[in-house]
Amino acid sequence: MHKATVLLALALAACATAAAEAPVAERSSGMSCNPASLGQFNGRPASQELGAEMLRATGARTLRWVAKGMMVTMDYREDRLTVWLTADNRVERANCG
């Protein structure tokens, strides 16, 4: 139960970061996500700071953390960065959409 609470808090913090980063992303070319530099984040522990860094690197407007085993919608949003986490809360992979 404690782990779920921590993941929920991390997800909520990521939402707050995404909203704070939106003006920067809007000034980038278009408002779509560029996945070119995402590989550098694999294996790093998830944190609010990492989320902000990933948003800056991709130009995405919003960030979605996906905990291990969590169900997500499959809708595509060109301005969203989705970060898939391992069971120990590290970045497994990330993709735009």
OpenMM code with the backbone's topology and positions (N, CA, C; nanometers):
from openmm import Vec3, app, unit

residues = "MET HIS LYS ALA THR VAL LEU LEU ALA LEU ALA LEU ALA ALA CYS ALA THR ALA ALA ALA GLU ALA PRO VAL ALA GLU ARG SER SER GLY MET SER CYS ASN PRO ALA SER LEU GLY GLN PHE ASN GLY ARG PRO ALA SER GLN GLU LEU GLY ALA GLU MET LEU ARG ALA THR GLY ALA ARG THR LEU ARG TRP VAL ALA LYS GLY MET MET VAL THR MET ASP TYR ARG GLU ASP ARG LEU THR VAL TRP LEU THR ALA ASP ASN ARG VAL GLU ARG ALA ASN CYS GLY".split()
positions = [
    Vec3(0.0821, -0.1182, 0.0000),
    Vec3(0.0000, 0.0000, 0.0000),
    Vec3(0.0868, 0.1249, 0.0000),
    Vec3(0.1964, 0.1225, 0.0783),
    Vec3(0.2847, 0.2391, 0.0865),
    Vec3(0.3462, 0.2697, -0.0500),
    Vec3(0.3857, 0.1664, -0.1233),
    Vec3(0.4465, 0.1869, -0.2552),
    Vec3(0.3466, 0.2524, -0.3512),
    Vec3(0.2214, 0.2116, -0.3450),
    Vec3(0.1185, 0.2714, -0.4304),
    Vec3(0.1005, 0.4188, -0.3958),
    Vec3(0.1069, 0.4524, -0.2682),
    Vec3(0.0936, 0.5919, -0.2247),
    Vec3(0.2085, 0.6751, -0.2771),
    Vec3(0.3301, 0.6199, -0.2725),
    Vec3(0.4475, 0.6912, -0.3226),
    Vec3(0.4348, 0.7124, -0.4728),
    Vec3(0.3938, 0.6106, -0.5463),
    Vec3(0.3780, 0.6243, -0.6910),
    Vec3(0.2699, 0.7251, -0.7262),
    Vec3(0.1620, 0.7259, -0.6512),
    Vec3(0.0564, 0.8236, -0.6748),
    Vec3(0.1074, 0.9648, -0.6506),
    Vec3(0.1821, 0.9838, -0.5438),
    Vec3(0.2385, 1.1163, -0.5142),
    Vec3(0.3342, 1.1596, -0.6245),
    Vec3(0.4149, 1.0672, -0.6748),
    Vec3(0.5069, 1.0974, -0.7842),
    Vec3(0.4306, 1.1351, -0.9098),
    Vec3(0.3250, 1.0627, -0.9395),
    Vec3(0.2446, 1.0934, -1.0580),
    Vec3(0.1807, 1.2305, -1.0463),
    Vec3(0.1297, 1.2638, -0.9293),
    Vec3(0.0690, 1.3948, -0.9090),
    Vec3(0.1727, 1.5058, -0.9172),
    Vec3(0.2909, 1.4812, -0.8648),
    Vec3(0.3973, 1.5809, -0.8744),
    Vec3(0.4379, 1.6019, -1.0191),
    Vec3(0.4377, 1.4954, -1.0975),
    Vec3(0.4710, 1.5068, -1.2392),
    Vec3(0.3696, 1.5932, -1.3121),
    Vec3(0.2434, 1.5810, -1.2757),
    Vec3(0.1402, 1.6649, -1.3370),
    Vec3(0.1658, 1.8114, -1.3074),
    Vec3(0.2030, 1.8407, -1.1849),
    Vec3(0.2314, 1.9792, -1.1474),
    Vec3(0.3515, 2.0305, -1.2254),
    Vec3(0.4527, 1.9468, -1.2433),
    Vec3(0.5700, 1.9867, -1.3205),
    Vec3(0.5328, 2.0115, -1.4647),
    Vec3(0.4511, 1.9255, -1.5199),
    Vec3(0.4128, 1.9414, -1.6597),
    Vec3(0.3426, 2.0744, -1.6813),
    Vec3(0.2560, 2.1120, -1.5894),
    Vec3(0.1855, 2.2392, -1.6034),
    Vec3(0.2826, 2.3556, -1.5936),
    Vec3(0.3820, 2.3449, -1.5068),
    Vec3(0.4792, 2.4521, -1.4920),
    Vec3(0.5677, 2.4648, -1.6150),
    Vec3(0.5918, 2.3558, -1.6844),
    Vec3(0.6794, 2.3559, -1.8010),
    Vec3(0.6077, 2.3922, -1.9296),
    Vec3(0.4757, 2.3984, -1.9302),
    Vec3(0.3999, 2.4213, -2.0531),
    Vec3(0.4417, 2.5458, -2.1294),
    Vec3(0.4637, 2.6612, -2.0656),
    Vec3(0.5023, 2.7783, -2.1430),
    Vec3(0.6329, 2.7582, -2.2192),
    Vec3(0.7293, 2.6873, -2.1611),
    Vec3(0.8551, 2.6602, -2.2307),
    Vec3(0.8292, 2.5742, -2.3532),
    Vec3(0.7492, 2.4687, -2.3380),
    Vec3(0.7202, 2.3791, -2.4494),
    Vec3(0.6462, 2.4517, -2.5609),
    Vec3(0.5589, 2.5457, -2.5262),
    Vec3(0.4841, 2.6183, -2.6277),
    Vec3(0.5752, 2.7042, -2.7139),
    Vec3(0.6891, 2.7459, -2.6589),
    Vec3(0.7818, 2.8270, -2.7369),
    Vec3(0.8692, 2.7420, -2.8278),
    Vec3(0.8731, 2.6107, -2.8055),
    Vec3(0.9536, 2.5241, -2.8904),
    Vec3(0.8857, 2.5091, -3.0256),
    Vec3(0.9549, 2.4456, -3.1198),
    Vec3(0.8981, 2.4308, -3.2532),
    Vec3(0.7745, 2.3432, -3.2476),
    Vec3(0.6600, 2.4003, -3.2710),
    Vec3(0.5338, 2.3281, -3.2595),
    Vec3(0.5077, 2.2919, -3.1143),
    Vec3(0.4110, 2.2051, -3.0933),
    Vec3(0.3852, 2.1589, -2.9574),
    Vec3(0.3879, 2.0080, -2.9539),
    Vec3(0.4721, 1.9491, -3.0370),
    Vec3(0.4795, 1.8042, -3.0369),
    Vec3(0.6052, 1.7581, -2.9641),
    Vec3(0.6068, 1.6331, -2.9329),
    Vec3(0.7153, 1.5699, -2.8586),
    Vec3(0.8190, 1.5151, -2.9569),
    Vec3(0.9471, 1.5398, -2.9298),
    Vec3(1.0555, 1.4883, -3.0128),
    Vec3(1.1281, 1.3788, -2.9349),
    Vec3(1.1178, 1.2513, -2.9781),
    Vec3(1.1726, 1.1398, -2.9006),
    Vec3(1.3222, 1.1154, -2.9198),
    Vec3(1.3910, 1.1960, -2.9982),
    Vec3(1.5300, 1.1692, -3.0354),
    Vec3(1.6240, 1.1479, -2.9165),
    Vec3(1.6047, 1.2184, -2.8075),
    Vec3(1.7001, 1.2123, -2.6963),
    Vec3(1.6530, 1.1289, -2.5771),
    Vec3(1.5493, 1.0501, -2.5934),
    Vec3(1.4910, 0.9791, -2.4794),
    Vec3(1.5762, 0.8653, -2.4243),
    Vec3(1.6598, 0.8037, -2.5050),
    Vec3(1.7411, 0.6902, -2.4603),
    Vec3(1.8317, 0.7219, -2.3425),
    Vec3(1.8744, 0.8469, -2.3316),
    Vec3(1.9660, 0.8856, -2.2241),
    Vec3(1.9029, 0.8758, -2.0844),
    Vec3(1.7720, 0.8674, -2.0777),
    Vec3(1.7033, 0.8649, -1.9483),
    Vec3(1.6768, 0.7239, -1.8964),
    Vec3(1.6956, 0.6215, -1.9777),
    Vec3(1.6692, 0.4832, -1.9352),
    Vec3(1.7537, 0.4467, -1.8143),
    Vec3(1.6891, 0.3847, -1.7151),
    Vec3(1.7577, 0.3388, -1.5951),
    Vec3(1.7661, 0.4409, -1.4838),
    Vec3(1.7328, 0.5657, -1.5112),
    Vec3(1.7414, 0.6692, -1.4078),
    Vec3(1.6192, 0.6632, -1.3161),
    Vec3(1.6364, 0.6931, -1.1877),
    Vec3(1.5225, 0.6907, -1.0943),
    Vec3(1.4244, 0.8034, -1.1250),
    Vec3(1.2973, 0.7716, -1.1178),
    Vec3(1.1924, 0.8702, -1.1450),
    Vec3(1.1899, 0.9751, -1.0346),
    Vec3(1.1784, 1.1005, -1.0752),
    Vec3(1.1678, 1.2109, -0.9809),
    Vec3(1.1049, 1.3292, -1.0525),
    Vec3(1.0638, 1.4257, -0.9764),
    Vec3(1.0059, 1.5460, -1.0343),
    Vec3(1.1095, 1.6173, -1.1209),
    Vec3(1.2341, 1.6200, -1.0755),
    Vec3(1.3403, 1.6852, -1.1509),
    Vec3(1.3660, 1.6135, -1.2839),
    Vec3(1.3658, 1.4801, -1.2805),
    Vec3(1.3859, 1.4042, -1.4030),
    Vec3(1.2724, 1.4303, -1.5015),
    Vec3(1.1502, 1.4342, -1.4529),
    Vec3(1.0362, 1.4632, -1.5384),
    Vec3(1.0505, 1.5974, -1.6076),
    Vec3(1.0919, 1.6995, -1.5324),
    Vec3(1.1116, 1.8328, -1.5907),
    Vec3(1.2226, 1.8305, -1.6956),
    Vec3(1.3297, 1.7570, -1.6686),
    Vec3(1.4405, 1.7449, -1.7634),
    Vec3(1.3949, 1.6756, -1.8924),
    Vec3(1.3132, 1.5725, -1.8779),
    Vec3(1.2636, 1.4994, -1.9945),
    Vec3(1.1700, 1.5871, -2.0777),
    Vec3(1.0878, 1.6661, -2.0111),
    Vec3(0.9995, 1.7576, -2.0840),
    Vec3(1.0809, 1.8592, -2.1636),
    Vec3(1.1840, 1.9150, -2.1007),
    Vec3(1.2685, 2.0117, -2.1709),
    Vec3(1.3385, 1.9478, -2.2906),
    Vec3(1.3877, 1.8241, -2.2720),
    Vec3(1.4625, 1.7561, -2.3780),
    Vec3(1.3755, 1.7208, -2.4984),
    Vec3(1.2485, 1.6951, -2.4750),
    Vec3(1.1604, 1.6510, -2.5835),
    Vec3(1.0703, 1.7616, -2.6379),
    Vec3(1.0484, 1.8651, -2.5601),
    Vec3(0.9554, 1.9700, -2.6012),
    Vec3(0.8101, 1.9327, -2.5786),
    Vec3(0.7854, 1.8215, -2.5102),
    Vec3(0.6475, 1.7787, -2.4819),
    Vec3(0.5819, 1.8757, -2.3844),
    Vec3(0.4522, 1.8857, -2.3915),
    Vec3(0.3761, 1.9730, -2.3011),
    Vec3(0.3327, 1.9023, -2.1748),
    Vec3(0.3031, 1.7748, -2.1854),
    Vec3(0.2541, 1.7000, -2.0694),
    Vec3(0.3365, 1.5740, -2.0493),
    Vec3(0.3340, 1.5250, -1.9272),
    Vec3(0.4111, 1.4071, -1.8895),
    Vec3(0.3193, 1.3076, -1.8214),
    Vec3(0.3317, 1.1817, -1.8602),
    Vec3(0.2520, 1.0754, -1.7977),
    Vec3(0.3467, 0.9672, -1.7490),
    Vec3(0.3497, 0.9470, -1.6162),
    Vec3(0.4278, 0.8387, -1.5570),
    Vec3(0.3409, 0.7131, -1.5572),
    Vec3(0.3970, 0.5996, -1.5948),
    Vec3(0.3232, 0.4735, -1.5951),
    Vec3(0.3993, 0.3740, -1.5073),
    Vec3(0.3438, 0.3458, -1.3905),
    Vec3(0.4043, 0.2507, -1.2975),
    Vec3(0.3916, 0.1086, -1.3528),
    Vec3(0.4797, 0.0204, -1.3098),
    Vec3(0.4782, -0.1197, -1.3520),
    Vec3(0.3402, -0.1802, -1.3271),
    Vec3(0.2795, -0.2362, -1.4305),
    Vec3(0.1500, -0.3009, -1.4193),
    Vec3(0.0306, -0.2071, -1.4285),
    Vec3(0.0546, -0.0785, -1.4398),
    Vec3(-0.0544, 0.0196, -1.4446),
    Vec3(-0.1198, 0.0192, -1.5828),
    Vec3(-0.2511, 0.0302, -1.5859),
    Vec3(-0.3237, 0.0360, -1.7126),
    Vec3(-0.3327, 0.1818, -1.7571),
    Vec3(-0.3187, 0.2040, -1.8872),
    Vec3(-0.3275, 0.3391, -1.9425),
    Vec3(-0.4138, 0.3376, -2.0671),
    Vec3(-0.4660, 0.4534, -2.1007),
    Vec3(-0.5409, 0.4651, -2.2259),
    Vec3(-0.4432, 0.4625, -2.3418),
    Vec3(-0.4903, 0.4232, -2.4574),
    Vec3(-0.4037, 0.4138, -2.5751),
    Vec3(-0.4253, 0.5313, -2.6712),
    Vec3(-0.4907, 0.6370, -2.6244),
    Vec3(-0.5100, 0.7526, -2.7112),
    Vec3(-0.3751, 0.8182, -2.7396),
    Vec3(-0.3595, 0.8707, -2.8594),
    Vec3(-0.2338, 0.9329, -2.8992),
    Vec3(-0.2440, 1.0840, -2.8858),
    Vec3(-0.1472, 1.1432, -2.8195),
    Vec3(-0.1387, 1.2890, -2.8081),
    Vec3(0.0024, 1.3292, -2.8455),
    Vec3(0.0161, 1.4062, -2.9514),
    Vec3(0.1489, 1.4422, -3.0007),
    Vec3(0.2269, 1.5310, -2.9047),
    Vec3(0.1600, 1.5916, -2.8083),
    Vec3(0.2280, 1.6801, -2.7133),
    Vec3(0.2589, 1.6126, -2.5794),
    Vec3(0.2386, 1.4797, -2.5710),
    Vec3(0.2557, 1.4095, -2.4437),
    Vec3(0.3768, 1.3166, -2.4464),
    Vec3(0.4470, 1.3123, -2.3352),
    Vec3(0.5565, 1.2190, -2.3134),
    Vec3(0.5087, 1.1153, -2.2130),
    Vec3(0.5189, 0.9872, -2.2484),
    Vec3(0.4802, 0.8790, -2.1586),
    Vec3(0.6065, 0.8078, -2.1128),
    Vec3(0.6236, 0.7970, -1.9817),
    Vec3(0.7421, 0.7343, -1.9231),
    Vec3(0.6996, 0.6087, -1.8493),
    Vec3(0.7489, 0.4938, -1.8943),
    Vec3(0.7168, 0.3634, -1.8352),
    Vec3(0.8224, 0.3325, -1.7300),
    Vec3(0.7781, 0.2952, -1.6092),
    Vec3(0.8687, 0.2709, -1.4968),
    Vec3(0.8805, 0.1227, -1.4638),
    Vec3(0.9943, 0.0851, -1.4098),
    Vec3(1.0165, -0.0509, -1.3614),
    Vec3(0.9552, -0.0637, -1.2222),
    Vec3(0.9574, -0.1841, -1.1678),
    Vec3(0.9025, -0.2071, -1.0338),
    Vec3(0.9784, -0.1286, -0.9269),
    Vec3(1.1071, -0.0994, -0.9511),
    Vec3(1.1839, -0.0211, -0.8528),
    Vec3(1.1876, 0.1283, -0.8882),
    Vec3(1.0903, 0.1730, -0.9672),
    Vec3(1.0677, 0.3149, -0.9952),
    Vec3(1.1784, 0.3808, -1.0773),
    Vec3(1.2315, 0.3063, -1.1739),
    Vec3(1.3306, 0.3617, -1.2662),
    Vec3(1.2705, 0.3646, -1.4071),
    Vec3(1.3240, 0.4514, -1.4913),
    Vec3(1.2737, 0.4630, -1.6282),
    Vec3(1.3092, 0.3371, -1.7057),
    Vec3(1.2072, 0.2674, -1.7524),
    Vec3(1.2264, 0.1485, -1.8364),
    Vec3(1.2358, 0.1920, -1.9822),
    Vec3(1.1422, 0.2786, -2.0218),
    Vec3(1.1404, 0.3334, -2.1570),
    Vec3(1.0503, 0.4561, -2.1565),
    Vec3(1.0614, 0.5342, -2.2602),
    Vec3(0.9769, 0.6521, -2.2737),
    Vec3(0.9451, 0.6711, -2.4209),
    Vec3(0.8282, 0.7217, -2.4467),
    Vec3(0.7904, 0.7477, -2.5856),
    Vec3(0.6923, 0.8651, -2.5928),
    Vec3(0.6858, 0.9238, -2.7088),
    Vec3(0.5927, 1.0320, -2.7313),
    Vec3(0.4552, 0.9729, -2.7611),
    Vec3(0.3542, 1.0458, -2.7243),
    Vec3(0.2184, 1.0014, -2.7520),
    Vec3(0.1460, 0.9764, -2.6283),
] * unit.nanometer
topology = app.Topology()
chain = topology.addChain("A")
for resn in residues:
    res = topology.addResidue(resn, chain)
    for name in ("N", "CA", "C"):
        topology.addAtom(name, app.Element.getBySymbol(name[0]), res)
